[in-house]
Amino acid sequence: MSSEETVTEPTAPKMGTMIGSLVLYTLARLVLVIVLAVAIYFIGGLFVQIPAIVAAMFGVLIALPLGMFLFKPLRLRVNSQVAAIDAERRKSRDDLQSRLRGSK
């Protein structure tokens, strides 16, 4: 193997990538809650007067299961990135433990 050839191993996603995905997922869920709460407030307001806090609570209750289905790709991406980072940390910790014991 020449000095110019390097073998690259697939690496775990960077912490910043995972945080970005997590922020995107969180913002998507919050926007869903806001949209639902506003819709409940104004559409329900056509028939009866609905307090804003009640509309917000119903928005949260409806958005919880709905967000799990609507944003499944985002959720799965965050889960896989967290698992990859966790596996990399576990590998690094095990490597450190073996070096401290003198096994390597």
Helices and strands as residue ranges (DSSP letters): H 15-45, H 52-70, H 72-101
